Amino acid sequence: MPKAKQSNRRKKFDFNTDRKKLKKKLFKKNNPRIENAQIRNAWDDKKSTARNLQEMGLAFDPNRALPIKKPRLVIEDTQAEAPVHVVTKPYVLKHLEDEASRPEKDSKTLSSDLIEYAQYMIREHGDDYKAMARDEKNYYQDTPKQIRRKINEYRRCHPQHYDAFVSSLAGPQPMVQ
């Protein structure tokens, strides 16, 4: 049988590759960065992933943590309980629960161009969406429904801003004596 071409060639050291960089690259690939600060601080590199998560009170395998029980025809009184693991780092779990219980901020916002566009259309045409569609500033040739959707999105994302804008359009109210 013939040999492979490179099997009898002498191995040469490659002076152009940086061995230190290759080792760092391999280390980064094998141990990715943990995003959560609490878990990262409590992590022990000498222990396995499953062991670290077990000590923090987190599940490594969700199928084992919450097993789906199969329905049985014969009901037995003996229930197999999962072994209770000792949680040595409960502060991580508590911090994660506190973080999850906080309400999430609505970070949705619109571009300044879209806000200006919606304000211009409302200022010029009021609620006449067909007139807005025929307007010369309708560069993207939006249909009346698309314009209505954009204005509703502006109303939903910036309610205080929208109310202030609409009240400024109404003009000054005459004082009643």
C-alpha positions as CSV (number, residue, x, y, z in Angstrom):
1,M,0.0,0.0,0.0
2,P,1.3,3.5,-0.8
3,K,2.0,5.9,2.0
4,A,0.5,9.3,2.4
5,K,2.7,12.0,0.9
6,Q,3.5,13.9,4.0
7,S,4.0,11.0,6.4
8,N,7.7,10.7,5.6
9,R,8.4,14.4,5.5
10,R,10.4,15.8,8.5
11,K,8.4,18.0,10.9
12,K,9.6,21.5,11.1
13,F,9.0,24.1,13.8
14,D,6.9,27.1,12.7
15,F,8.7,30.2,14.1
16,N,6.0,32.5,12.7
17,T,3.2,31.3,14.9
18,D,2.8,32.7,18.4
19,R,2.3,29.8,20.7
20,K,1.2,32.0,23.6
21,K,-1.6,33.5,21.5
22,L,-2.7,30.1,20.3
23,K,-2.9,28.9,23.9
24,K,-4.9,31.9,25.0
25,K,-7.2,31.5,22.0
26,L,-7.8,27.8,23.0
27,F,-8.4,28.8,26.6
28,K,-10.9,31.4,25.6
29,K,-12.7,29.0,23.4
30,N,-12.9,26.3,26.1
31,N,-13.9,28.7,28.9
32,P,-16.2,31.4,27.6
33,R,-16.9,34.5,29.6
34,I,-19.8,34.4,32.1
35,E,-21.9,37.5,31.6
36,N,-23.7,37.5,35.0
37,A,-21.4,39.2,37.6
38,Q,-22.7,37.2,40.6
39,I,-22.3,33.8,38.9
40,R,-18.8,34.9,37.6
41,N,-17.7,35.9,41.1
42,A,-18.9,32.7,42.7
43,W,-17.5,30.4,40.0
44,D,-14.7,28.0,40.9
45,D,-12.5,27.1,37.9
46,K,-11.3,24.0,39.6
47,K,-14.8,22.5,39.8
48,S,-17.0,21.2,37.0
49,T,-19.9,23.2,35.5
50,A,-22.5,20.9,37.1
51,R,-20.8,21.1,40.5
52,N,-20.6,24.9,40.4
53,L,-24.2,25.3,39.4
54,Q,-25.3,22.8,42.1
55,E,-23.5,24.8,44.8
56,M,-25.3,28.0,43.6
57,G,-28.7,26.2,43.7
58,L,-29.1,26.3,39.9
59,A,-29.9,23.4,37.6
60,F,-27.3,22.0,35.2
61,D,-29.8,19.7,33.5
62,P,-33.4,20.9,33.5
63,N,-34.6,17.4,32.6
64,R,-33.2,16.0,35.8
65,A,-34.3,19.0,37.9
66,L,-37.9,18.9,36.9
67,P,-38.5,15.4,35.6
68,I,-41.8,14.7,33.7
69,K,-43.5,11.8,35.4
70,K,-45.1,9.2,33.2
71,P,-48.7,8.3,34.0
72,R,-49.0,4.9,35.7
73,L,-51.9,2.6,35.8
74,V,-51.1,1.3,39.3
75,I,-50.7,4.1,41.8
76,E,-48.0,3.5,44.3
77,D,-47.5,5.3,47.6
78,T,-43.8,5.3,47.4
79,Q,-42.6,8.4,45.8
80,A,-39.0,8.7,44.6
81,E,-37.7,12.0,45.8
82,A,-34.8,13.7,44.2
83,P,-31.7,13.9,46.4
84,V,-31.6,17.3,48.1
85,H,-28.3,19.0,47.2
86,V,-26.6,21.4,49.7
87,V,-26.5,24.9,48.4
88,T,-23.3,26.5,49.7
89,K,-23.7,29.8,47.8
90,P,-27.4,30.9,48.3
91,Y,-26.6,34.6,47.8
92,V,-26.2,34.0,44.0
93,L,-29.7,32.5,43.8
94,K,-31.2,35.3,45.9
95,H,-29.6,38.0,43.8
96,L,-30.8,36.3,40.6
97,E,-34.4,36.2,42.0
98,D,-34.2,39.8,43.0
99,E,-33.0,40.8,39.6
100,A,-35.7,38.8,37.9
101,S,-38.5,40.3,40.0
102,R,-37.6,43.9,39.0
103,P,-39.9,45.3,36.3
104,E,-38.2,45.8,33.0
105,K,-37.9,49.3,31.6
106,D,-39.6,49.9,28.3
107,S,-36.5,50.8,26.3
108,K,-38.3,51.1,22.9
109,T,-37.7,54.4,21.3
110,L,-38.1,55.9,17.8
111,S,-35.6,57.7,15.6
112,S,-35.7,61.5,15.6
113,D,-36.5,61.4,11.9
114,L,-39.6,59.4,12.5
115,I,-40.7,61.6,15.4
116,E,-40.3,64.7,13.2
117,Y,-42.2,63.0,10.3
118,A,-45.1,62.1,12.6
119,Q,-45.2,65.6,14.1
120,Y,-45.1,67.3,10.7
121,M,-48.0,65.0,9.4
122,I,-50.1,65.7,12.5
123,R,-49.4,69.4,12.3
124,E,-50.3,69.7,8.6
125,H,-53.2,67.2,8.3
126,G,-54.5,66.4,11.8
127,D,-56.3,63.0,11.5
128,D,-56.6,62.9,7.7
129,Y,-54.4,60.0,6.8
130,K,-55.3,60.0,3.1
131,A,-54.1,63.6,2.8
132,M,-50.9,62.5,4.7
133,A,-50.3,59.8,2.1
134,R,-50.6,62.4,-0.7
135,D,-48.2,64.8,1.0
136,E,-45.0,65.7,-0.7
137,K,-43.0,65.0,2.5
138,N,-44.1,61.4,2.3
139,Y,-40.8,60.3,0.7
140,Y,-41.2,56.6,1.3
141,Q,-44.7,56.7,-0.2
142,D,-46.3,55.2,2.9
143,T,-50.0,54.2,2.6
144,P,-52.5,55.8,5.0
145,K,-52.5,52.6,7.1
146,Q,-48.7,52.7,7.4
147,I,-48.8,56.4,8.4
148,R,-51.5,55.6,11.0
149,R,-49.3,52.8,12.4
150,K,-46.2,55.1,12.6
151,I,-48.2,57.8,14.4
152,N,-49.7,55.2,16.8
153,E,-46.2,53.9,17.5
154,Y,-45.0,57.5,18.3
155,R,-48.1,57.9,20.6
156,R,-47.3,54.6,22.3
157,C,-43.5,55.1,22.7
158,H,-43.5,58.7,23.8
159,P,-46.8,59.4,25.5
160,Q,-45.8,62.6,27.4
161,H,-44.0,64.0,24.4
162,Y,-47.0,63.3,22.2
163,D,-49.5,64.9,24.7
164,A,-47.3,68.0,25.0
165,F,-47.1,68.3,21.2
166,V,-50.9,67.9,20.7
167,S,-51.6,70.4,23.5
168,S,-49.2,72.9,21.8
169,L,-51.1,72.5,18.6
170,A,-54.4,73.4,20.2
171,G,-53.2,76.9,20.9
172,P,-53.7,79.0,24.0
173,Q,-57.1,78.6,25.7
174,P,-59.1,81.8,26.1
175,M,-59.5,82.8,29.8
176,V,-63.0,82.8,31.0
177,Q,-63.9,85.7,33.3
